[in-house]
Amino acid sequence: MVGYGIQSMLKDGHKHLSGLDEAVLKNIGAGRELSAITRTSLGPNGMNKMVINHLDKLFITNDAATIVNELDVQHPAAKLLVLAARAQQEEIGDGANLTISFAGELLEKAEELIRMGLHPSEIIIGYTKAINKTLEILDDLVEKGSENMDVRNKEEVVLRMKSAVASKQFGQEDVLCPLVADACIQVCPQNPANFNVDNVRVAKLVGGGLHNSSVVRGMVLKNDAVGSIKKVEKVKVAVFAGGVDTSATETKGTVLIHSAEQLENYAKTEEAKVEELIKSVADSGAKVIVSGAAVGDMALHFCERYKLMVLKVSSKFELRRFCRTTGAIALLKLSRPNVDELGYADSVSVEEIGGARVTVVKNEEGGNSVATVVLRGSTDSILDDLERAVDDGVNTYKHCKIW
C-alpha cells in the first residue's frame, strides 16, 4: 500500500512519531531499556555481561562503561545516557553504572508523572529543585577525615579505595588495593593535585594467579631485547624515535661499479658511516639504545661490538612513557646525543614471567615518574577485569579530597 503524508517520503521500515505520548514516551522507553541492561551489573554482586562488538571481539565484564561503549547504540535518547556514562568515566573514573541506572529510575518516575497529566517542563523544574536539595544533603554525608587525608599513608589510601575496587573484584580487594596504593604513592608528586593517572601503568601477563602480581617502579615492556645483551645496571639511555638504521635518500640514484674492489669499497663506506654513528652514541656514555622504529642488521652488529643493549618500542605512546620514566629526550635521527638528552635507569633487564619474555626498566632513584602494576591471571578476560579494577582504584586516589 502506498504511504501518505510524510510516510511516503521515508524508506521502508522507518517510523514517524509525533505528539507527546508517542515521541516523549518512546524516548523514555529507550533510556529505560538501556538502564535495564546495566543495572543488574551494579555493585559487588553484579552479574557479568557477554558483549560481542562490531569487530566480533568478545567482552565478559560487569563494567558498565565497557558495556555501553561496545554496544552499538543507535537511538538518540539512549545515546545521551551513553555520553553521560562516558563523561562520568573520563572525569571521575567510576560510577558509570550508577549514572545510567539512576537516570533510568528518574525517567521511569517521569513517565508516571506524564501519564498523570504533568507537562515535561514542570517535571524538569521539580527535578532541578531536587538536585539543589541533594547537594545540600550530600555535604553532611561525606566521610569525615577525607579532607585531611595523608595521601602518602598506605593504610589510609587502601581504606578509601577498597569500596571502588571491591565493586569490580569482590573478594580480591585485599590483594589489589595494596598494589594500587603502592604504585600511586610512588608516583605522587610533591603537589598531589598534579597527580597524573597515566603514570600508573598496567602490564597484563597470562599465567599464575592474582597473588603473583607485583609493582615495578618503572616500566614493563612486553617484548624482548633485540641483541644478545639482556641485562645492564646503572646506565644512561639514548632514545631515537626515527629508528636505528642507515638513512636513505628520497631520490633514486645509479651507481656504476667497474670492479670487485669498487664494490667492496662501496660497502665499506656504508659500514664505516654506521660504525661512526654507533661509536659516537657509545662515546656519549649511553649503554642502552631505544629505537622507535626498525633496527638495521648492520647497526645491530656494531651495537653488539660496542656492548650496547638495544630495545625496540614500536608504540609512540610507550616511547613517550619510556622517556618520562628515564628522563631521556627522544631524538629524531641517529646521532650523538648531548648530555642533557640522555636518560638514566637503575637497571634494564629481560625477564621471563609466565612463559613470556618482558623487559623490565627500573628507576628506583629517578624520582616520581612511572610505576607499573604487573597483573597475573589465567585468562585475558580475567586480566581485563583486573585492569578495570586497578583503573578505578587509581582514579579514586586521584579524586581524594586534599587540602
C-alpha positions in Angstrom: 0.0 0.0 0.0 1.3 3.5 -0.9 2.0 5.6 2.1 0.5 9.0 2.6 1.9 12.3 4.1 5.4 12.1 5.4 5.4 8.3 5.3 5.5 8.5 1.5 8.9 10.3 1.7 10.6 7.8 4.1 12.3 4.5 3.3 10.6 1.2 4.1 10.9 0.3 7.8 11.1 3.9 9.1 8.6 5.3 11.6 7.3 8.8 12.0 6.3 9.6 15.6 4.5 12.8 16.7 2.7 14.1 19.7 3.6 13.9 23.4 2.6 10.3 24.1 4.5 8.9 21.1 7.7 11.0 20.9 8.5 11.7 24.6 7.4 8.3 25.9 9.3 6.4 23.2 12.5 8.3 24.2 11.9 7.5 27.9 11.4 3.8 26.9 14.7 3.7 25.1 16.5 5.2 28.2 14.8 2.7 30.5 15.8 -0.2 28.2 19.5 0.7 28.4 19.2 1.2 32.1 17.7 -2.3 32.5 20.7 -3.8 30.7 23.3 -2.3 33.0 21.6 -2.2 36.4 21.9 -5.9 37.0 25.7 -5.4 36.9 25.7 -2.8 39.7 27.6 -3.4 42.9 29.9 -6.2 44.1 27.3 -8.9 43.4 26.5 -7.6 39.9 26.3 -10.1 37.1 28.7 -10.2 34.2 27.5 -9.4 30.6 28.7 -11.1 27.5 29.1 -8.5 24.7 30.3 -9.0 21.1 31.1 -5.8 19.4 31.1 -4.9 15.7 34.6 -6.3 15.3 33.4 -9.7 16.7 35.6 -9.2 19.9 34.2 -10.9 23.0 33.9 -9.0 26.3 32.8 -10.6 29.6 32.5 -7.9 32.2 30.3 -6.1 34.7 31.9 -2.7 34.0 29.1 -0.5 32.6 31.4 1.9 30.8 32.8 -1.0 28.8 29.4 -2.5 28.1 27.8 0.7 26.8 31.0 1.7 24.8 31.0 -1.7 23.0 27.2 -1.7 22.4 26.3 -0.1 19.1 23.5 2.2 20.4 21.6 3.9 17.7 18.6 5.6 19.5 19.3 9.3 20.1 17.9 9.4 23.6 19.8 6.3 24.7 22.9 7.8 23.2 22.6 10.7 25.7 22.9 8.2 28.5 25.9 6.6 26.9 27.5 10.0 26.6 26.7 10.7 30.3 28.3 7.4 31.3 31.3 8.1 29.2 31.8 11.6 30.7 31.5 10.2 34.2 34.1 7.5 33.4 36.5 10.0 31.9 36.1 12.7 34.6 35.8 10.5 37.8 36.9 7.1 36.6 34.0 5.3 38.3 30.2 5.5 38.8 29.2 4.9 35.1 26.7 2.2 36.1 25.1 4.4 38.8 24.8 7.2 36.3 22.8 5.1 33.8 20.8 3.2 36.5 19.9 6.5 38.3 18.9 8.1 35.0 16.7 5.2 34.2 14.9 5.5 37.6 14.3 9.2 37.0 12.9 8.5 33.6 10.6 5.8 34.9 9.2 8.2 37.6 8.9 11.0 34.9 6.8 8.6 32.7 4.4 8.1 35.6 4.1 11.8 36.1 3.5 12.4 32.4 0.7 9.8 32.3 -0.8 11.6 35.3 -1.0 14.8 33.2 2.1 16.8 34.2 3.9 18.7 31.4 7.6 17.8 30.9 8.7 21.3 31.7 7.1 21.1 35.2 8.9 17.8 35.8 12.2 19.4 34.9 11.6 22.2 37.4 10.9 19.7 40.1 14.0 17.6 39.3 16.1 20.8 39.4 14.8 21.6 42.9 15.6 18.1 43.9 19.2 18.4 42.6 19.8 21.6 44.7 18.4 19.9 47.8 20.5 16.8 47.1 23.7 18.8 47.0 22.8 20.3 50.4 22.3 16.8 51.9 25.4 15.3 50.4 27.7 17.7 52.3 26.5 16.1 55.5 27.1 12.6 54.2 30.8 13.0 53.4 33.0 10.6 55.4 35.0 12.7 57.9 38.7 12.6 57.5 38.9 12.7 53.7 39.7 16.4 53.8 42.9 16.0 55.7 43.9 12.5 54.5 47.6 11.8 54.1 47.9 10.7 50.5 51.3 9.0 51.3 49.9 6.9 54.1 49.4 3.5 52.6 46.8 2.3 55.2 44.6 5.4 54.7 44.8 5.1 50.9 43.9 1.4 50.9 40.9 2.1 53.2 39.4 4.6 50.8 39.9 2.7 47.6 38.6 -0.6 48.9 35.0 0.1 48.1 35.7 1.2 44.5 37.9 -1.9 43.8 35.5 -4.3 45.5 32.7 -3.2 43.2 34.7 -4.7 40.3 36.6 -7.6 42.0 34.7 -8.5 45.2 36.9 -10.6 47.5 40.1 -9.6 45.8 40.3 -6.1 47.1 42.7 -7.1 50.0 45.2 -8.2 47.4 44.7 -5.5 44.7 44.4 -2.4 46.9 47.9 -2.6 48.5 49.4 -3.0 45.0 47.5 0.0 43.6 48.2 2.1 46.7 52.0 1.3 46.4 52.0 2.3 42.7 50.1 5.6 43.3 52.2 6.6 46.3 55.4 6.0 44.3 54.4 8.4 41.5 52.6 11.0 43.6 54.3 14.4 43.0 55.1 17.0 45.7 51.7 18.7 45.0 49.2 15.8 45.0 46.8 17.9 42.9 49.1 17.3 39.9 48.8 13.5 40.2 48.6 12.0 36.7 46.7 8.7 36.3 48.7 7.9 33.2 51.8 7.5 35.3 50.4 4.2 36.8 50.6 1.6 34.1 49.3 -1.9 33.9 51.1 -4.9 32.4 48.9 -8.0 31.9 50.7 -11.3 31.8 48.7 -14.5 31.3 49.6 -17.3 33.8 49.8 -17.7 37.6 47.2 -16.0 39.8 46.5 -12.6 41.3 48.7 -13.4 44.3 51.7 -13.5 41.9 51.1 -9.8 40.9 53.6 -7.1 41.8 54.5 -3.5 41.5 57.6 -2.2 39.5 58.9 1.3 39.9 59.4 1.9 36.2 58.1 0.3 33.1 57.5 -3.3 31.9 57.7 -3.7 28.1 56.1 -6.8 26.7 58.9 -7.6 24.3 62.5 -8.9 24.3 65.7 -7.0 23.8 66.9 -7.1 20.1 70.5 -8.0 20.7 72.3 -10.5 22.9 72.8 -8.2 25.8 69.9 -8.9 28.2 70.8 -7.1 31.4 72.6 -3.8 32.4 72.6 -1.8 35.6 73.0 1.9 36.4 73.1 3.0 32.7 72.5 6.0 30.6 69.8 5.6 27.9 69.6 7.2 24.4 66.2 7.2 22.7 65.8 7.5 18.9 62.2 8.0 17.6 63.2 7.5 14.0 64.9 4.1 14.3 68.5 2.9 14.4 69.4 2.3 10.7 71.2 3.9 7.8 69.2 6.8 6.3 68.3 6.6 2.6 67.8 9.5 0.2 64.3 10.2 -1.1 65.5 10.4 -4.7 66.8 7.4 -6.7 70.3 7.2 -7.9 72.5 4.9 -10.0 76.0 3.7 -9.0 78.3 2.3 -11.8 80.8 -0.2 -10.4 83.6 -1.4 -12.7 85.5 -3.8 -10.4 85.2 -6.0 -7.3 87.4 -3.6 -5.4 85.0 -0.7 -6.1 82.1 -2.9 -4.9 84.0 -3.8 -1.7 84.9 -0.1 -1.1 81.2 0.9 -1.6 80.0 -1.5 1.1 82.9 -0.4 3.4 81.9 3.3 3.1 78.4 2.4 4.4 79.8 0.3 7.2 82.2 3.0 8.2 79.4 5.6 8.4 77.2 3.3 10.6 80.1 2.4 12.8 80.9 6.1 13.3 77.3 6.8 14.3 77.1 3.9 16.8 80.6 4.7 18.2 79.5 8.3 18.8 76.5 7.1 20.8 78.7 4.8 22.8 81.2 7.6 23.4 78.5 9.8 24.8 78.2 7.4 27.8 75.0 5.6 26.7 74.8 1.9 27.3 71.2 1.4 26.2 69.7 2.4 22.8 65.9 2.5 22.4 64.5 2.6 18.9 61.0 3.7 17.9 61.3 2.1 14.5 63.3 -0.6 12.7 66.8 -1.6 13.9 69.1 -2.4 10.9 71.2 -5.5 10.9 74.4 -3.6 10.3 73.6 -1.1 13.1 72.8 -4.1 15.5 76.2 -5.6 14.6 78.1 -2.5 15.7 75.8 -2.2 18.8 77.0 -5.6 19.8 80.6 -4.7 19.2 80.4 -1.7 21.4 78.4 -3.6 24.1 75.2 -1.6 23.7 71.8 -3.0 24.7 69.1 -2.4 22.1 65.4 -2.2 22.7 62.6 -1.7 20.1 59.5 0.2 21.2 57.0 0.5 18.3 54.3 2.4 20.1 54.9 6.2 20.2 52.8 6.4 23.4 55.0 3.8 25.1 58.1 5.6 23.8 56.8 8.8 25.5 56.3 7.0 28.8 59.7 5.5 28.5 61.2 9.0 28.1 59.2 10.1 31.1 60.5 7.1 33.1 64.1 7.6 32.3 64.2 11.4 31.8 65.5 11.0 28.2 64.7 13.2 25.2 63.8 11.4 22.0 66.0 12.3 19.0 64.5 12.1 15.5 67.6 10.6 13.8 70.6 8.5 14.8 73.3 10.9 16.1 75.4 11.6 19.1 73.2 12.7 22.0 74.1 15.6 24.2 74.4 15.0 28.0 71.0 16.6 28.8 69.3 14.3 26.1 70.4 11.1 27.8 68.1 9.3 30.3 69.0 7.2 33.3 67.8 3.8 34.5 68.9 1.8 37.6 68.5 -1.4 35.7 67.2 -2.7 32.3 66.8 -6.5 32.2 64.9 -9.1 30.2 63.0 -11.5 32.5 60.7 -14.5 31.8 57.4 -14.2 33.5 54.7 -16.9 32.9 56.4 -18.0 29.7 56.6 -14.5 28.2 59.8 -12.6 27.9 59.4 -9.0 29.1 61.9 -6.1 29.5 61.8 -4.5 33.0 63.1 -0.9 33.2 63.5 0.0 36.9 64.2 3.6 38.1 64.1 3.4 41.9 66.1 6.6 42.4 64.7 8.5 39.4 62.0 10.5 41.3 58.3 10.3 40.7 58.0 9.1 37.1 56.1 5.9 36.2 55.1 2.8 38.2 53.7 -0.4 36.7 51.3 -2.9 38.3 52.1 -6.3 36.9 48.9 -8.3 36.9 48.8 -12.1 36.6 45.7 -14.2 35.8 44.7 -17.4 34.0 42.8 -15.7 31.0 42.8 -12.5 29.1 39.2 -11.8 30.2 40.2 -12.0 33.9 43.1 -9.7 33.3 40.9 -7.2 31.5 38.6 -7.1 34.5 41.5 -6.8 36.9 42.8 -3.8 34.9 39.5 -2.0 35.1 39.5 -2.5 38.9 43.1 -1.0 39.0 41.9 1.9 37.0 39.0 2.5 39.4 41.5 2.4 42.4 43.9 4.9 40.7 41.0 7.3 39.9 39.8 7.0 43.5 43.3 8.0 44.7 43.3 11.0 42.2 39.9 12.3 43.4 40.6 12.1 47.2 39.7 15.4 48.7 43.1 17.1 49.6 43.6 20.4 51.2 
